[in-house]
Amino acid sequence: MKYIGQSIPRIDAKAKVKGEAVFASDMVLPNQTYLKMLMARRPHAIVKSVDTREAQALPGVLAVLTSRDVPCNEFGYYSYDQPVLCGPCSKPYADRVRFVGDRVAAVVAESEEIAKAACRLIRVEYEDLPVVTDVEEAMKEDAPILHPDLGSNVFGHHKIYNGDVEAGFRQADVIVEAVYNTPAQEHAFLQPESGLAYIDEAGRVAVVTTGQWGAKDRKQMAHALGLAEDQVRVIYPMTGGAFGGREDISVQIIVALAALKLQQMGHPRPVKVIWTREESMIGHCKRHPIRIFGRWGATKEGKIVAAEVKLLADGGAYKFTTSIVTSNAVINSLGPYEIPNVKVDAYDVYTNNVPRGAFRGFGGPQAVFSAEQMVNKLAVALHLDPVELRMRNLAHEGSLQTMGAPYPPGVTIREATESCAHEAGWKQAETGWALTRKLAQVDPVKPYVRHGLGIACAHKNVGFSYGFLESSSVGIELFGEKEIERAVIHHGASEVGMGVHTVISQMAADALNIPIEKIELVSSDTALAGDSGSVSASRMTFFIGNAIKEGAEKALQAWQDEPHPIHIEHTYHAPLTTAPDPETGQCDPNVAYGYTAQAAEVSVDTETGQVLIDKIYCSIDVGKAINPQQVTGQIEGGLVQSVGYSVMENFIEKEGKVLTPSLSTYLIPTVLDIPPELDIQVLEIPDPRGPWGARGLGEMMLMCLAPAITAAIHDATGVWFDRFPLVPELVLQGLSEKKR
């Protein structure tokens, strides 16, 4: 029975449409209590004291938590650098707030309204500290230090050195230099952060919440709560959007701490918290803004011979996932090109801004913006077609990455670029690639409107990088007598809206050769399933697919040889990658890549600065579309999100304070902002390492639309924009500078 390649309906579709799907914010337990958090609302200060007496005296208040209630007052994705609650305690420097959303106290009460009122009664004495919000200012020796125990605001340095970059520039006939600034971006989850904590039947503290990696959440929670990991249980029901932002802890530790506190007080009760939209906007991570200094050189024959890049990543107040985001940006800062001489330095920098974290593309969109801007500018300087210049430099099967190792097998960036270029109007002739149609740049009806077309391409790693031991575990149970009547798949893959549970069902049914109706999933509960890894890095289909494929073979063999029912545990171990050489950055960084190219047709209103995207061309190699309908839906949704990133979503901070804390001030695309035409080409060139040939998909659409749009605006107006989002005031400013 073949389910791979079939557009079967999503298994959660009916429940979601009918409003029956259960999200963490929906759940209600008997005798439930409510929690609210007191956020600092100031970017940098020492918490001198926290007086909770008035709050505790308010009728209906059950408990007030402060820093002294946290057994081990620290947490973090890779480094425990953030206090759970800021204030005086035994941990050095945990008495400091470093951004407006730092949590100082929490109230548990009989109702949310009482908890809110009690928060207003907490008296906090602060000693304000100097604020630093610009990465270059934060790197200076006299800058305010956010983490005095580290002694510096720079907490990471990533590099790639290959060849002789200065010798490469001496070979170049054209050198392009520029400074690029990419913006922060809010995840704008449909479902804000939420959690429901209780003591389960086994005495564990259980937290029903939103997230992307239950095993990772459990580890951080256990550490902060001073518990063994098996005493913490993490449960993910449906999650209303993730995009990387759910990788980092938000409410989980504090709501679990509250449930434990009530238990210690002798009357254990469930505790629930739901952040408001404003709390989500100021309290949780954003996409990293990165300042990028670039210098690229090419010969008159169109060969890129040297690239020097410096990236300064604004990590905000805490590390979160910054170091791995920036290290991936390093790879993408050179694009999918063969460049013999490169020098890349990237720095992770603390500031008093809202922390930055994982966001779809994981450092790639920022770095690709720089790389593709450089290639498009080189094409103009060399009087070469931008597609032709790419074809003269793009990697191919057997090419070496700029980190020295060969690309993983299945390099298809040329095929993706050719596909997109053909759709957008480019053709290949004996003299090379050329655009065979020309947009009417001046609108005949509205002469103040200019039209343009631009293109860009990119690759994106599938899975974690740089020596991380990638794996994914599943459990498979087979029930029945002569034939398999029921198959239960235990897995830890969080369903965050992309349809992974449907894909898992399809892959399991196909691998076990049984009807999909016989597949049951037990998922996203650390007490019932193993570690399938994070739902991030475009990795889940690739890695859990391999685990299911291999595990099904073992289960079917056991079905033939052993008594029934059958239960097997299987872990897929991916091909090994290697960590960067500390001096040069040379390594074999990734298991696999996905490849995409995108082109955009735009209209620019030169009187208002409004940029409208009229049509997007997008070609993506997915290796194998496990569920073609879901693949198309993912691509469409990702492109719309990329439109927001490129031209609309303007997250504004000033002196560490968020000036756009709501969806009325931070604008995201609506149905009226979707481009009228999306020309999507799904390529299926099998990845040799992927299950059934599948590659990762989830992040590809975010990689290169922004530079395609800026190239189109340049085509329309002659102006290069080296920063975005391309909101009207920025566009008008650029057009005005050209006139002057």
C-alpha positions in Angstrom: 0.0 0.0 0.0 1.5 3.3 -1.1 0.9 6.4 0.8 4.1 8.3 0.0 3.3 11.0 -2.6 -0.5 11.0 -1.8 -2.3 14.1 -0.8 -4.4 12.5 1.9 -6.3 14.9 4.1 -4.6 16.0 7.3 -5.5 13.9 10.2 -6.2 16.9 12.4 -8.1 18.9 9.8 -11.7 18.2 10.8 -11.0 18.7 14.5 -9.4 22.1 13.8 -12.1 23.3 11.4 -14.8 22.2 13.9 -13.0 23.8 16.8 -12.6 20.5 18.6 -8.8 20.4 18.5 -7.3 20.8 21.9 -4.5 23.4 22.4 -2.8 24.0 25.7 -4.6 27.3 26.2 -7.9 25.4 25.8 -7.4 22.9 28.6 -9.2 23.2 31.9 -8.8 20.9 34.8 -11.0 20.6 37.9 -10.0 23.0 40.8 -7.7 24.9 38.5 -5.9 28.1 39.6 -4.4 30.9 37.5 -1.0 32.5 37.2 0.1 35.9 36.1 3.7 37.1 35.9 5.1 40.5 36.8 7.5 41.7 34.0 10.1 44.3 34.7 9.1 46.7 31.9 12.5 48.3 32.1 15.6 47.2 30.1 18.4 47.2 32.6 18.3 47.4 36.4 19.3 45.8 39.6 16.3 44.4 41.6 17.0 45.8 45.1 14.0 44.3 46.8 10.6 42.7 46.1 7.8 43.4 48.6 4.9 40.9 48.2 3.0 41.6 51.4 0.1 43.5 49.9 -0.2 41.0 47.1 -0.3 38.1 49.4 -2.9 39.7 51.6 -5.3 40.1 48.7 -8.3 37.7 49.0 -8.1 34.9 46.5 -4.3 34.9 46.2 -2.8 31.5 46.9 0.9 32.1 46.5 3.4 34.8 45.3 6.6 33.5 43.8 9.9 35.4 43.7 13.5 34.6 43.0 14.0 33.0 46.4 11.4 30.3 45.5 13.4 29.0 42.5 15.6 26.0 43.5 18.2 26.7 40.8 17.5 30.1 39.4 18.8 29.8 35.9 17.9 28.3 32.5 18.7 28.6 28.8 18.8 26.6 25.6 22.6 26.0 25.5 23.8 28.1 28.4 22.1 28.7 31.7 22.4 32.5 31.6 18.9 33.7 32.3 17.2 33.8 35.7 13.8 32.2 36.0 12.7 35.1 38.3 15.0 38.1 38.6 15.7 39.3 42.2 18.0 38.8 45.2 19.0 35.1 45.6 22.1 32.9 45.9 22.9 33.0 42.2 25.3 35.8 41.3 23.8 38.6 39.1 20.4 36.9 39.1 19.2 40.1 40.7 19.4 42.0 37.4 16.8 42.5 34.7 18.3 42.8 31.3 15.3 43.4 29.1 11.7 44.7 29.4 10.2 41.2 29.5 12.3 39.8 32.3 10.1 38.2 35.0 10.4 39.4 38.6 7.5 37.7 40.3 4.5 35.5 39.7 1.1 35.3 41.5 -1.1 32.2 41.8 -4.8 33.0 42.5 -8.3 31.8 42.2 -8.9 33.8 39.0 -6.8 35.5 36.4 -8.3 38.9 37.4 -7.2 38.5 41.1 -3.7 37.4 39.9 -3.5 40.6 37.7 -4.6 42.8 40.6 -2.1 41.2 42.9 0.7 41.8 40.5 -0.1 45.5 40.6 0.4 45.3 44.4 3.9 43.9 44.3 6.4 46.7 45.2 9.8 46.4 43.5 12.7 48.6 44.2 15.0 49.0 41.1 18.4 50.6 40.6 18.5 51.5 36.9 21.6 50.7 35.0 22.9 52.1 31.7 21.3 50.6 28.6 23.0 49.5 25.4 21.0 48.5 22.4 23.3 48.8 19.3 25.7 45.9 18.6 28.6 48.0 17.7 28.2 50.1 20.8 27.8 46.9 22.9 31.2 45.7 21.6 33.1 48.7 22.8 35.3 48.4 25.9 33.4 51.1 27.8 30.0 49.6 27.1 27.7 48.6 30.0 28.3 44.9 30.6 25.0 42.9 30.8 26.6 39.8 32.4 29.4 40.9 34.7 30.5 37.3 35.3 31.5 37.1 31.6 33.2 40.4 31.4 32.2 41.1 27.9 29.1 41.5 25.8 30.6 39.4 23.0 29.7 35.8 23.8 30.6 34.0 20.5 32.9 34.2 17.5 32.3 32.1 14.4 34.5 32.0 11.4 35.4 30.6 8.0 38.8 31.2 6.6 39.7 29.5 3.3 42.3 30.4 0.7 43.9 33.8 0.6 41.2 36.5 0.5 43.5 39.4 -0.2 45.2 37.5 -3.1 41.7 36.8 -4.3 40.7 40.5 -4.3 43.9 41.3 -6.3 42.6 38.9 -9.0 39.2 40.7 -9.1 38.3 43.2 -11.8 35.2 44.3 -9.9 34.8 44.7 -6.1 31.5 45.5 -4.4 31.3 46.7 -0.8 28.2 47.4 1.3 26.8 47.3 4.8 23.5 45.5 5.3 21.0 45.7 8.2 18.4 43.0 8.6 15.5 43.5 11.0 14.0 41.7 14.0 10.8 39.8 13.3 8.0 38.8 15.7 6.8 35.2 15.4 3.2 36.3 15.8 2.0 32.9 16.8 -1.8 32.4 16.4 -1.7 31.0 19.9 0.3 33.0 22.5 2.5 31.2 25.0 0.6 29.1 27.6 1.0 26.3 30.1 -1.0 24.1 32.5 0.9 22.5 35.3 -0.2 19.8 37.7 1.1 16.9 39.7 0.4 13.7 37.8 -0.6 10.2 39.1 3.1 9.2 39.3 4.0 12.3 41.4 5.7 14.1 38.5 5.2 17.7 37.8 3.5 17.7 34.4 3.3 20.7 32.1 0.9 20.9 29.2 2.4 23.6 27.0 3.5 24.7 23.6 6.9 23.7 22.3 9.1 22.1 19.7 11.3 19.8 21.6 9.9 18.1 24.7 13.1 16.5 25.8 15.0 19.8 25.7 12.2 21.6 27.6 12.2 18.9 30.2 16.0 19.2 30.7 15.8 22.9 31.3 12.8 22.6 33.6 14.4 19.8 35.7 17.6 21.9 36.1 15.8 25.0 37.3 13.4 23.1 39.6 16.2 21.0 41.1 14.5 17.8 40.0 15.6 14.6 38.2 14.5 14.6 34.6 12.2 11.7 35.2 10.3 13.8 37.7 9.3 16.3 35.0 6.8 15.5 32.3 6.2 17.7 29.2 3.1 17.3 27.1 2.4 19.1 23.8 -1.1 19.0 22.5 -1.8 21.0 19.4 0.4 24.1 19.1 -0.8 27.2 17.3 2.3 28.1 15.4 6.0 27.8 16.2 8.4 29.0 13.5 11.4 28.3 15.8 10.2 30.6 18.6 8.8 27.7 20.7 12.3 26.2 21.0 13.0 28.6 23.8 11.4 28.4 27.3 8.7 31.0 28.1 6.2 30.1 30.7 7.0 26.4 31.4 9.4 26.7 34.3 7.3 29.3 36.3 4.0 27.5 35.9 5.6 24.2 37.0 7.2 26.0 39.9 3.8 27.3 40.9 2.3 23.8 40.9 5.1 22.5 43.0 4.7 25.4 45.4 1.0 24.6 45.9 1.9 21.0 46.6 4.5 22.0 49.2 1.8 24.2 50.8 -0.4 21.1 51.3 -3.1 21.8 48.7 -1.9 20.7 45.3 -4.0 22.2 42.4 -3.5 22.7 38.7 -2.1 26.1 37.6 -2.7 27.7 34.3 -1.1 30.7 32.5 -1.8 32.3 29.2 0.3 35.2 28.1 -1.4 38.2 26.5 -0.4 39.3 23.1 1.6 42.1 24.6 3.4 39.8 27.0 4.3 37.6 24.1 5.6 40.5 22.1 7.9 41.9 24.9 8.6 38.6 26.7 9.7 36.1 24.1 12.4 35.9 21.5 12.5 37.5 18.0 14.4 36.9 14.8 18.0 38.2 15.1 18.8 41.5 13.5 22.2 41.2 12.0 24.5 44.0 10.7 26.6 42.6 7.9 29.7 44.2 6.3 30.5 42.7 2.9 33.2 42.9 0.3 33.0 40.6 -2.7 35.2 40.5 -5.8 34.8 38.9 -9.3 36.7 38.8 -12.5 35.4 40.2 -15.8 34.7 36.7 -16.9 32.1 36.5 -14.1 34.0 34.3 -11.6 33.6 35.2 -8.0 37.1 34.9 -6.6 36.9 36.5 -3.1 34.4 37.3 -0.4 35.0 39.0 3.0 32.1 39.2 5.4 31.7 40.3 9.0 28.4 39.7 10.8 27.3 41.3 14.1 24.3 39.4 15.5 22.2 41.2 18.1 21.5 38.4 20.6 19.5 40.6 22.9 19.6 40.1 26.7 20.3 36.3 26.8 21.9 33.7 24.6 18.8 31.5 23.7 19.8 29.9 20.4 22.0 32.8 19.2 25.3 30.9 18.8 23.8 28.2 16.5 21.8 30.8 14.6 24.9 32.9 13.9 27.0 29.8 13.0 24.4 28.9 10.4 24.4 32.5 9.1 28.1 32.1 8.5 27.5 29.3 6.1 24.8 31.2 4.3 26.7 34.4 4.1 28.6 33.0 1.1 25.6 31.5 -0.6 25.6 28.2 -2.5 28.6 29.3 -4.5 32.1 28.1 -5.2 34.4 30.9 -3.9 38.0 30.0 -3.5 39.1 32.7 -1.2 36.9 33.6 1.8 37.1 35.3 5.2 34.0 35.3 7.4 33.9 36.5 11.0 30.6 36.5 13.0 30.0 37.7 16.5 27.3 37.1 19.0 26.6 40.2 21.1 24.5 40.8 24.2 22.3 44.0 24.2 19.4 45.2 26.3 16.9 44.3 23.5 14.3 41.5 23.7 16.3 38.3 23.4 16.7 36.9 19.9 16.1 33.2 19.1 15.3 30.7 16.4 13.1 31.9 13.6 12.3 30.0 10.4 15.5 30.0 8.4 17.7 30.1 11.5 20.1 32.9 10.5 19.8 32.0 6.8 17.5 34.7 5.6 19.7 37.5 7.1 22.9 36.1 5.6 21.4 35.2 2.3 20.1 38.8 1.9 23.7 40.0 2.1 25.0 37.3 -0.2 22.4 37.7 -2.9 22.5 41.5 -2.8 26.2 41.1 -3.5 25.7 38.8 -6.4 23.0 41.0 -7.9 25.3 44.1 -7.5 28.2 42.2 -9.1 26.0 41.3 -12.0 25.2 45.0 -12.6 28.8 46.0 -12.2 30.0 43.3 -14.7 27.1 44.0 -17.1 26.2 40.4 -16.8 22.7 38.8 -16.5 22.1 37.9 -12.8 21.1 34.3 -13.7 24.2 33.9 -15.9 26.5 35.1 -13.1 24.9 32.6 -10.8 25.3 29.8 -13.2 29.0 30.5 -13.5 29.5 30.2 -9.8 26.8 27.9 -8.3 27.9 24.7 -6.6 27.3 21.3 -8.2 27.6 17.6 -7.3 31.1 17.1 -6.0 31.8 20.8 -5.2 33.6 21.7 -2.1 31.8 23.9 0.5 33.6 27.0 1.6 34.3 25.0 4.9 36.4 22.6 2.9 34.3 19.5 2.8 32.3 18.3 -0.2 28.6 19.1 -0.3 26.4 16.3 0.9 25.2 14.2 -2.0 22.2 15.6 -4.0 23.3 19.1 -4.9 20.4 20.7 -6.9 20.8 24.4 -6.6 21.4 24.7 -10.3 18.2 22.8 -11.1 16.2 24.9 -8.7 17.6 28.2 -10.1 17.1 27.1 -13.7 13.5 26.2 -13.0 12.7 29.5 -11.3 14.5 31.5 -14.0 12.6 29.7 -16.8 9.3 30.4 -15.1 10.1 34.1 -14.6 11.1 34.6 -18.2 14.8 33.8 -18.5 16.1 31.6 -21.3 19.5 29.9 -21.9 21.1 30.6 -25.3 24.6 29.9 -26.7 25.7 33.3 -25.3 24.4 32.5 -21.8 21.3 33.2 -19.8 19.2 36.2 -20.6 15.8 37.7 -19.7 13.7 37.3 -22.8 10.8 39.5 -21.7 11.0 43.0 -20.2 8.4 44.5 -17.9 7.1 47.9 -18.8 9.0 49.7 -16.1 6.8 52.8 -16.3 3.1 52.1 -15.7 1.2 53.6 -18.7 -1.9 54.3 -16.5 -0.1 55.4 -13.4 3.2 56.9 -14.5 4.4 57.3 -10.9 4.4 53.5 -10.5 7.5 51.6 -11.6 7.7 47.9 -12.2 10.7 45.5 -11.8 11.8 41.9 -11.7 14.5 40.4 -9.5 15.8 36.9 -8.6 17.8 35.2 -5.8 18.7 31.7 -4.7 19.8 29.9 -1.6 20.4 26.6 0.2 19.4 25.7 3.7 20.8 23.0 6.0 18.5 20.1 6.9 19.1 19.3 10.6 21.5 20.6 13.2 25.0 21.4 12.2 28.7 21.3 13.2 29.1 17.9 14.8 25.8 17.7 16.6 24.9 14.0 16.9 21.7 14.0 14.9 19.3 11.2 15.7 15.6 10.5 16.0 13.8 7.8 18.1 10.5 6.1 17.6 8.7 3.2 19.2 6.6 0.8 17.1 4.0 -1.6 18.4 2.3 -4.1 16.2 -0.9 -5.9 17.3 -2.9 -8.7 15.8 -2.7 -12.5 15.1 -2.1 -13.5 11.5 -2.0 -10.0 10.1 -1.3 -6.6 11.6 -4.5 -5.2 12.9 -3.1 -2.1 14.6 0.2 -0.3 14.6 1.0 2.2 17.3 3.8 4.7 16.7 5.3 6.4 19.7 7.2 9.6 18.8 8.1 13.0 20.2 7.4 15.1 17.2 5.5 18.2 18.2 2.6 19.2 15.8 3.0 22.9 15.4 0.7 23.3 12.4 2.8 22.0 9.6 1.1 18.6 9.4 4.0 16.4 10.7 1.6 13.9 12.3 -0.1 13.3 9.0 3.2 12.8 7.3 4.3 10.4 10.1 1.1 8.4 9.6 1.7 8.2 5.8 5.3 7.1 6.2 4.5 4.5 8.9 1.6 3.1 6.8 3.8 2.9 3.7 6.8 1.4 5.6 4.6 -1.3 7.3 2.5 -1.9 4.2 -0.8 -1.5 6.0 -3.8 0.8 5.6 -3.3 4.2 7.2 -6.5 3.6 9.2 -4.6 1.0 11.2 -1.9 3.6 12.3 -2.3 5.2 15.8 0.0 7.9 17.1 1.1 8.3 20.7 3.0 11.6 20.5 4.5 14.6 22.2 4.5 13.3 25.8 7.9 12.7 27.4 6.3 10.1 29.6 5.1 8.0 26.7 7.5 8.6 23.8 11.3 8.9 23.2 13.3 11.8 21.9 12.5 12.3 18.3 14.5 15.6 18.3 13.4 19.1 17.7 10.7 20.2 15.2 13.0 22.7 13.7 15.9 23.1 11.3 13.7 21.6 8.5 14.6 18.3 10.1 11.6 16.3 11.3 10.4 14.6 8.1 14.0 13.8 7.1 15.1 12.3 10.5 11.9 10.7 11.8 11.2 9.4 8.3 14.5 7.6 8.4 13.7 6.3 11.9 10.3 5.0 10.8 11.7 3.4 7.7 14.4 1.6 9.5 12.3 0.8 12.5 9.5 -0.6 10.4 12.0 -3.1 8.8 13.0 -4.3 12.3 9.4 -4.5 13.4 8.3 -6.5 10.4 11.2 -8.9 10.9 10.2 -9.3 14.5 6.6 -9.9 13.4 7.8 -12.9 11.4 10.1 -14.3 14.1 8.6 -13.5 17.5 5.3 -13.8 19.5 2.8 -11.1 19.1 2.3 -8.2 19.9 5.6 -6.7 18.9 7.2 -3.7 20.5 10.5 -2.3 19.3 12.4 0.9 19.9 14.6 2.3 17.2 16.9 5.3 16.8 18.1 6.6 13.5 21.6 7.9 13.7 22.4 10.3 10.9 25.8 10.5 9.0 28.3 12.3 11.2 29.2 16.0 10.7 32.2 17.7 12.3 32.8 20.8 14.5 34.6 23.8 13.0 38.3 24.0 13.3 38.9 26.6 16.0 41.4 28.5 13.9 39.9 28.3 10.4 36.3 27.1 10.8 36.9 24.3 8.3 34.6 21.3 8.8 31.9 19.1 7.3 28.9 21.0 8.7 25.7 19.4 7.6 24.0 16.1 6.8 21.9 17.5 3.9 20.6 20.7 2.3 17.5 21.9 0.6 17.7 24.2 -2.4 15.4 27.0 -3.6 15.3 30.0 -6.0 12.8 32.8 -6.0 11.9 35.7 -8.3 9.6 38.6 -7.6 7.7 41.1 -9.8 7.0 44.3 -7.9 5.3 47.6 -8.4 6.8 50.7 -6.6 4.6 53.7 -6.1 7.2 56.5 -6.2 4.8 59.0 -4.6 3.9 57.0 -1.5 6.8 54.5 -1.3 4.4 51.6 -1.3 5.9 48.4 -2.6 3.4 45.8 -4.0 4.5 42.3 -4.8 2.6 41.4 -8.0 3.9 37.9 -8.5 6.3 35.4 -6.8 8.1 32.6 -8.7 9.3 29.9 -6.4 11.1 26.7 -7.2 12.0 24.3 -4.4 13.6 20.9 -4.5 11.8 18.8 -1.8 13.4 15.5 -2.9 10.1 13.7 -2.6 6.8 15.3 -1.7 5.4 12.9 1.0 2.1 14.8 0.9 2.0 17.1 -2.2 -0.9 19.2 -0.9 0.8 19.8 2.4 4.0 20.7 0.5 2.2 23.3 -1.5 0.5 24.7 1.6 3.8 24.9 3.4 5.3 26.8 0.5 2.4 29.2 0.2 2.4 29.9 3.9 6.1 30.4 4.0 6.1 32.8 1.1 3.4 35.0 2.7 5.4 35.0 5.9 8.4 36.1 3.9 6.4 38.9 2.3 5.7 40.2 5.8 9.4 40.0 6.7 10.4 41.8 3.5 8.0 44.7 3.2 5.7 44.9 6.3 6.8 43.7 9.7 8.6 46.5 11.4 9.5 45.6 15.0 10.6 48.9 16.6 12.6 49.1 19.8 14.0 52.3 21.3 16.4 52.3 24.3 15.4 48.8 25.0 11.6 49.5 25.0 9.3 47.9 22.5 7.3 50.5 20.6 5.2 47.9 18.6 3.8 45.6 21.3 0.6 44.7 19.6 -0.7 43.5 16.3 -2.2 47.0 15.7 1.3 48.5 15.7 3.3 45.6 14.4 1.6 44.7 11.1 1.6 41.2 9.6 0.2 40.1 6.3 -3.5 39.6 6.0 -5.4 38.0 3.1 -5.3 41.4 1.3 -1.5 41.4 1.4 -1.0 38.0 -0.4 0.5 38.5 -3.9 -2.1 38.0 -6.6 0.0 35.2 -8.2 2.2 32.5 -6.8 4.0 30.4 -9.4 5.3 27.4 -7.4 7.4 24.7 -8.9 7.9 21.7 -6.7 11.0 19.7 -7.8 11.4 16.1 -6.7 15.0 15.2 -7.2 15.6 12.5 -4.5 18.1 13.2 -1.7 20.3 10.1 -1.4 20.1 10.3 2.4 16.5 11.3 2.8 13.6 8.8 3.6 12.0 8.0 0.2 14.3 10.7 -1.1 12.6 13.5 0.9 14.5 16.7 1.9 13.5 19.2 4.6 11.2 21.9 3.4 9.8 24.1 6.2 12.3 27.0 6.1 13.2 27.2 2.4 10.6 29.8 1.5 12.0 32.3 3.9 15.5 32.2 2.6 15.7 34.5 -0.4 12.6 36.4 -1.2 13.9 39.7 0.4 16.9 40.0 -1.9 14.7 39.0 -4.9 12.4 41.9 -4.0 15.3 44.4 -3.5 16.7 43.4 -6.9 13.3 43.9 -8.4 13.0 47.4 -6.8 16.5 48.2 -8.2 15.3 47.1 -11.6 12.3 49.4 -11.2 13.9 52.4 -9.7 17.7 52.1 -10.0 18.0 52.3 -6.2 19.5 49.6 -4.0 18.0 49.1 -0.6 20.5 47.5 1.8 18.0 47.3 4.7 14.5 46.2 5.2 11.5 45.8 5.9 10.7 48.0 2.9 8.0 50.0 4.5 6.9 53.2 2.6 8.9 55.7 4.6 12.2 53.7 4.0 11.4 53.5 0.3 10.6 57.2 0.0 13.8 58.0 1.8 15.8 55.9 -0.7 14.1 57.4 -3.7 14.6 60.9 -2.4 18.3 60.3 -1.9 18.6 59.2 -5.5 16.9 62.4 -6.7 19.3 64.5 -4.6 
